[in-house]
Amino acid sequence: MRRLLLMFHLRRRNVTWQRYIHLWINYELYEEIEAEDLERTRAVYRECLKVIPHRKFSFGKIWLLAAQFVIRQVNLTGLGWY
């Protein structure tokens, strides 16, 4: 799944980006809920946030999900954003 997400060719349309980000969200939720691998989930969130071209647009839902993940883990150092 991870390789598929990294190899995905993106066009410049927002609809394509939305679908792409939703694939990442599904992957993150799978890692957290089904696989119960919290370190891997944290790494997937980091990778997803690296992939998004923040200068062109931002996808608020992924930021909210990442923040909620950090809160659920009671990890105040977060994902290493700072």
Secondary structure, 3 states (H helix, E strand, C coil): CHHHHHHCCCCCCHHHHHHHHHHHHHHHHHHHHHCCCHHHHHHHHHHHHHHCCCCCCCCHHHHHHHHHHHHHHCCCCCCCCC
